[in-house]
Amino acid sequence: MSHGRDRTYRRFTPHLAALIAERAFSPGERGTSLGNIVEFIARPNEKHPVRRNFTTLFSAQGINETLKLDLPPCQNCQTPRNAEKQKFCQNCGSKLVDELIYNRIMAMEINGVPGLTEFLIGKMESANIKTVGALRALQDPGTELRKIHSIAQARSDRILTKVEDYVDEMMS
């Protein structure tokens, strides 16, 4: 067996009589229901999702042309920026947060966020979340935080609220 594009699969077809004898189609029931067996055998095959990565989604040229730094919108009117080097909002004219300030805020260590306990900071650092940017870069920060032992919905919400409030305060 190999992995990659030229992957080979070995297909096995189980003998249905052995599965029926073991009651594989009617778990937890005393008897065997012919209706359950027919329903189970007739169901459609399960399709597995395609796993994507950067190289299959974008070409090297496409990555350079289409991907760009997503800077925060205007703090005053929430209008997105037209260009990375833009200093003032094209809608309301207020001064925009500088890219360097944004990068500095994202590079700040998580232990500098006020309101987070030593316990929460230790748990996040053990999960390799050491900076504000590392937490905000997660695709679903709440779910990733809940994967850490001793952090459930309420604690993950509290962490995200404290970090977002801190970032908002630093950018204003």
C-alpha positions in Angstrom: 0.0 0.0 0.0 1.2 3.5 -0.8 0.0 7.0 0.0 -0.5 9.8 -2.4 -1.8 10.0 -5.9 -1.1 6.5 -7.0 -2.7 5.0 -3.9 -3.9 1.4 -4.2 -6.9 0.2 -2.4 -7.8 -3.4 -1.5 -11.5 -4.0 -1.5 -13.1 -6.7 0.7 -16.7 -7.8 0.4 -17.9 -9.5 3.6 -20.1 -12.6 3.4 -23.6 -11.4 4.3 -24.6 -14.7 5.8 -21.9 -14.4 8.5 -23.0 -10.9 9.3 -26.6 -11.9 9.5 -25.7 -14.8 11.8 -23.8 -12.4 14.1 -26.8 -10.0 14.1 -24.6 -7.1 12.8 -27.7 -5.4 11.2 -29.8 -5.5 14.4 -27.6 -4.5 17.3 -29.2 -4.5 20.7 -32.2 -6.5 19.6 -33.0 -10.1 20.7 -34.3 -11.2 17.4 -33.4 -10.6 13.8 -35.6 -8.2 11.8 -35.6 -8.9 8.1 -36.7 -5.3 7.4 -33.6 -4.0 9.2 -31.4 -6.3 7.3 -32.8 -5.3 3.9 -32.8 -1.6 4.9 -29.1 -1.8 6.0 -28.0 -3.6 2.9 -29.9 -1.3 0.5 -28.5 2.0 2.0 -26.2 4.1 -0.2 -22.4 3.8 0.2 -20.8 6.4 2.4 -18.7 8.9 0.6 -15.6 10.3 2.3 -14.8 14.0 1.9 -11.9 15.0 -0.3 -9.0 16.3 1.8 -7.6 19.5 0.4 -4.3 21.3 0.9 -2.8 24.5 -0.5 -1.0 22.8 -3.4 -4.2 21.2 -4.7 -6.3 24.4 -4.2 -3.9 27.0 -5.6 -1.0 27.1 -8.0 2.2 28.8 -6.8 1.4 31.7 -9.0 -2.2 31.9 -7.7 -1.1 32.0 -4.1 1.2 35.0 -4.8 -1.5 36.8 -6.8 -4.7 36.1 -4.9 -3.7 35.7 -1.2 -2.9 38.9 0.7 -2.6 40.1 4.3 -6.1 40.5 5.7 -5.7 43.8 7.7 -8.5 45.0 10.0 -11.2 47.3 8.6 -11.7 50.9 9.7 -12.3 51.0 13.4 -14.8 53.8 13.0 -17.1 52.6 10.1 -15.9 49.0 9.5 -15.2 49.7 5.8 -12.6 47.2 4.4 -9.3 48.6 3.1 -8.6 49.0 -0.6 -4.8 48.6 -0.2 -2.4 47.4 2.4 -0.5 50.7 2.5 -3.6 52.8 3.0 -3.3 55.3 5.9 -6.8 56.8 6.0 -10.3 55.3 5.5 -11.7 56.0 2.0 -15.2 56.2 3.5 -15.0 58.3 6.7 -11.4 59.6 6.5 -10.3 58.4 10.0 -6.8 57.2 10.5 -6.4 53.4 10.0 -4.4 51.1 12.2 -0.9 50.7 10.8 0.2 47.3 9.6 3.1 47.4 12.0 0.9 48.0 15.0 -1.4 45.2 13.9 1.6 42.8 13.6 3.0 43.9 17.0 -0.4 43.2 18.6 -0.6 39.7 17.0 3.0 39.0 18.2 2.2 39.8 21.8 2.4 36.8 24.2 -0.8 35.4 25.5 0.3 35.9 29.1 0.1 39.6 28.6 -3.6 39.6 28.1 -5.3 41.0 31.2 -7.9 39.0 32.9 -6.5 35.5 32.0 -5.6 33.4 34.9 -2.3 31.5 35.2 -4.2 28.3 34.9 -5.7 29.3 31.5 -2.4 30.8 30.3 -0.6 27.5 31.2 -3.3 25.4 29.4 -3.0 27.5 26.2 0.8 27.4 26.2 0.7 23.7 26.7 -1.4 23.5 23.5 1.2 25.6 21.7 -0.9 28.8 21.7 1.7 31.3 22.9 0.7 34.5 21.1 -2.5 36.5 20.4 -1.9 35.9 16.7 -1.6 32.2 17.2 -5.0 32.1 18.8 -6.6 34.3 16.2 -5.1 32.4 13.4 -6.9 29.2 14.3 -9.7 28.4 11.9 -12.2 27.9 14.8 -10.5 29.1 18.0 -13.4 28.1 20.2 -13.4 24.5 19.1 -9.6 24.3 19.3 -9.7 25.7 22.9 -12.3 23.2 23.9 -10.0 20.4 22.8 -7.6 21.3 25.6 -8.2 19.4 28.9 -10.2 21.3 31.5 -11.5 24.0 29.0 -15.1 23.7 28.1 -17.6 26.1 26.4 -17.7 28.7 29.1 -14.0 29.0 29.6 -13.3 29.1 25.9 -15.9 31.9 25.4 -14.3 33.8 28.4 -10.8 33.4 26.8 -12.0 34.6 23.4 -13.8 37.5 24.9 -10.8 38.7 26.9 -8.5 38.3 23.9 -10.8 40.2 21.5 -11.4 43.0 24.1 -7.6 43.3 24.5 -7.0 43.5 20.7 -9.8 46.0 20.3 -8.4 48.1 23.1 -4.9 48.0 21.7 -6.0 49.0 18.2 -8.2 51.9 19.2 
